[in-house]
Amino acid sequence: MALKSFLVFVLTLYASLSFSITSFPEHTQAELTKLMNKELIIHSKKIPGCPWPEITIFALIDVLPVEAAALFSNYQDQKHYIPDLLKSNP
């Protein structure tokens, strides 16, 4: 049982570290500097036939990877993240 618990711990640690040290190859050096200064990086892309652009926001947050995954997979509460949102059906 102890060996099994140790293996689960090692696997969890490995997974956590692999997420936290992932590089950002698509970001420029200026964008990486912004991230390190706790600034947001916002990318916007027009989508043909759609009135709204695709928006991707990058930010460094001081949480464990599992905590970040829990926040972003909480689809029912995401509609409360945007102030004054009129309607959202996840």
C-alpha positions as CSV (number, residue, x, y, z in Angstrom):
1,M,0.0,0.0,0.0
2,A,2.8,2.4,0.8
3,L,4.5,1.8,-2.5
4,K,1.2,2.5,-4.3
5,S,0.7,5.7,-2.4
6,F,4.3,6.7,-3.2
7,L,3.8,6.0,-6.9
8,V,0.6,8.1,-7.0
9,F,2.5,10.9,-5.2
10,V,5.4,10.8,-7.7
11,L,3.0,10.8,-10.7
12,T,1.1,13.7,-9.3
13,L,4.3,15.6,-8.6
14,Y,5.6,14.9,-12.1
15,A,2.3,16.1,-13.7
16,S,2.3,19.2,-11.6
17,L,5.9,20.1,-12.5
18,S,5.4,19.4,-16.2
19,F,2.5,22.0,-16.3
20,S,4.3,24.6,-14.2
21,I,7.5,24.6,-16.3
22,T,5.9,24.6,-19.7
23,S,7.5,27.1,-21.9
24,F,5.6,29.7,-24.0
25,P,7.0,29.3,-27.5
26,E,4.3,31.5,-29.1
27,H,5.1,34.5,-26.9
28,T,7.7,37.2,-27.7
29,Q,10.3,38.3,-25.2
30,A,8.3,41.5,-24.6
31,E,5.2,39.4,-23.8
32,L,7.1,37.2,-21.4
33,T,8.3,40.3,-19.7
34,K,4.7,41.5,-19.3
35,L,3.7,38.2,-17.8
36,M,6.6,38.3,-15.3
37,N,5.4,41.8,-14.3
38,K,1.9,40.4,-13.6
39,E,0.4,42.1,-16.7
40,L,-2.2,40.5,-19.0
41,I,-1.5,39.5,-22.6
42,I,-4.6,39.8,-24.8
43,H,-4.7,38.3,-28.3
44,S,-7.7,39.0,-30.5
45,K,-8.6,37.3,-33.8
46,K,-11.5,38.0,-36.2
47,I,-13.7,35.0,-37.0
48,P,-15.3,35.1,-40.4
49,G,-19.1,35.2,-40.2
50,C,-19.1,35.9,-36.5
51,P,-19.8,39.4,-35.0
52,W,-17.4,38.7,-32.0
53,P,-13.7,38.1,-32.2
54,E,-11.9,35.2,-30.5
55,I,-10.1,36.6,-27.5
56,T,-7.4,34.7,-25.6
57,I,-6.0,36.2,-22.4
58,F,-2.7,35.0,-20.9
59,A,-1.8,35.7,-17.2
60,L,0.5,34.1,-14.7
61,I,-1.4,33.1,-11.6
62,D,0.1,32.0,-8.3
63,V,-1.8,28.7,-7.8
64,L,-1.1,25.0,-8.2
65,P,-1.9,23.6,-11.6
66,V,-4.7,21.5,-10.1
67,E,-6.3,24.6,-8.6
68,A,-6.2,26.4,-12.0
69,A,-7.7,23.3,-13.7
70,A,-10.5,23.3,-11.1
71,L,-11.3,27.0,-11.7
72,F,-11.4,26.7,-15.5
73,S,-13.4,23.4,-15.4
74,N,-16.1,24.9,-13.2
75,Y,-18.4,25.7,-16.1
76,Q,-21.5,26.4,-14.2
77,D,-19.9,29.3,-12.2
78,Q,-18.0,30.8,-15.1
79,K,-21.0,32.9,-16.1
80,H,-20.5,34.8,-12.7
81,Y,-16.9,35.8,-13.6
82,I,-18.1,38.5,-16.0
83,P,-19.8,41.5,-14.3
84,D,-23.2,42.6,-15.7
85,L,-23.4,39.6,-18.0
86,L,-27.0,39.4,-19.3
87,K,-27.2,35.7,-20.2
88,S,-24.9,32.7,-20.2
89,N,-25.8,29.0,-20.8
90,P,-22.7,26.9,-20.5
